[in-house]
Amino acid sequence: MSKTSSEAGSLVVVACCCLVLFIVGAGAAPGTPSAFRDIFIGRCEDYKLGGINKLADLSELSSKNCSELWELFSVAWLGKEPCDVEPNDYKDFVESASITIPKDMSNFWDGWDIYDTVRSYSREGQRTWTLDYTLIGYLINGFYFCGDGKGGVNTESCPDDGECGFAVGAVDAFWAEASKHFSISAEGLSRVFFNSSRPGGPFQTEESFFSEFELCNLTPEKISLMDIYVLTDVRQSPQHDCDSVSINNLKSILDSKSIPYNCWDNPRDVFHQLCIDYDDHEDCTFLNDDGAVHKQSFFLITCIAFIVLQFTTKDTS
């Protein structure tokens, strides 16, 4: 074989190997953590101490047995084929790990492009509670996990989000059941956050955990008001607002459930959160302006106090 033919053959082998790696890796998420049980129980014990969510009821948490919760959780997926898991498989675990969500604190969201803003706004459960600040959500948040179909766990790779189909598979089925329970537990004032620039519209009904597992499971008798927040990222221009077709569809569904609502376009208190990472952006200059006004006011008050002090001193002498 000539050198040229050898080089060509090597290139073909490399290309084929790359293609195989691409196919194997496409859609693959990380596997189950090797110490998943220990991490789960460790998180559970931390949460029970009140250090994760300071508003959680410690007396209610004291009754939770972390080892028993692991058994209820793992039996839903461990050993099964990764995609052979349905939301109802987690029902016993979700009900056992359930804790009371304080009235007026539930916070929903739809679309990953708004997730970071919601977490920032919630202030780690001090202002509002998202699902991942409940015990149920905190135990699992951030992990991929799946069985190997042979009675064990797959530590190599698990299906990525949506790869098994909507709300199907070890991870997605869990979040579907957890979302349903979170919605049923909501009481009083609730909030839902959307990105105004989301492709397809802020509120979507297809393959949406909010639409298919939370909105439809709200209890009208328990929800006094739903605040709808339509937010625009500091770096973007608004594509939709409270009068858009998308949001009007949501309003119609809330009307049909007799749930009252308000809708807000970029409410100021939430917009502050968006400016944390972009405080030099022109849309955030109001923060600097306010600061300048405060400095000027402080300087003026200081001057007046000094003048008054001088006159008082003269009168005394």
Stockholm file with secondary structure:
# STOCKHOLM 1.0

chainA/1-317         MSKTSSEAGSLVVVACCCLVLFIVGAGAAPGTPSAFRDIFIGRCEDYKLGGINKLADLSELSSKNCSELWELFSVAWLGKEPCDVEPNDYKDFVESASITIPKDMSNFWDGWDIYDTVRSYSREGQRTWTLDYTLIGYLINGFYFCGDGKGGVNTESCPDDGECGFAVGAVDAFWAEASKHFSISAEGLSRVFFNSSRPGGPFQTEESFFSEFELCNLTPEKISLMDIYVLTDVRQSPQHDCDSVSINNLKSILDSKSIPYNCWDNPRDVFHQLCIDYDDHEDCTFLNDDGAVHKQSFFLITCIAFIVLQFTTKDTS
#=GR chainA/1-317 SS CCHHHHHHHHHHHHHHHHHHHHHHHTTEEECCCTTHHHHHHHHHHHHHTTSSCTTSCHHHHTTCCHHHHHHHHHTTTTTSCTTCCCGGGGHHHHHHHCCCCCTTCBEEECSGGGHHHHHHHHTTTTSCBCGGGSHHHHHHTTCCCCBCSSSSBCCSEEECTTTTSTTCSHHHHHHHHHHHHHHHHCCEEEEEEEETTCTTCSSCCTTCHIIIIIGGGCCTTTEEEEEEEEECCTTSCCCCCTTSHHHHHHHHHHHHTTCCEEEEESCHHHHHHHTSSCTTSGGGHHHHHHHHHHHHHHHHHHHHHHHHHHHHHHHHC
#=GC SS_cons         CCHHHHHHHHHHHHHHHHHHHHHHHTTEEECCCTTHHHHHHHHHHHHHTTSSCTTSCHHHHTTCCHHHHHHHHHTTTTTSCTTCCCGGGGHHHHHHHCCCCCTTCBEEECSGGGHHHHHHHHTTTTSCBCGGGSHHHHHHTTCCCCBCSSSSBCCSEEECTTTTSTTCSHHHHHHHHHHHHHHHHCCEEEEEEEETTCTTCSSCCTTCHIIIIIGGGCCTTTEEEEEEEEECCTTSCCCCCTTSHHHHHHHHHHHHTTCCEEEEESCHHHHHHHTSSCTTSGGGHHHHHHHHHHHHHHHHHHHHHHHHHHHHHHHHC
//
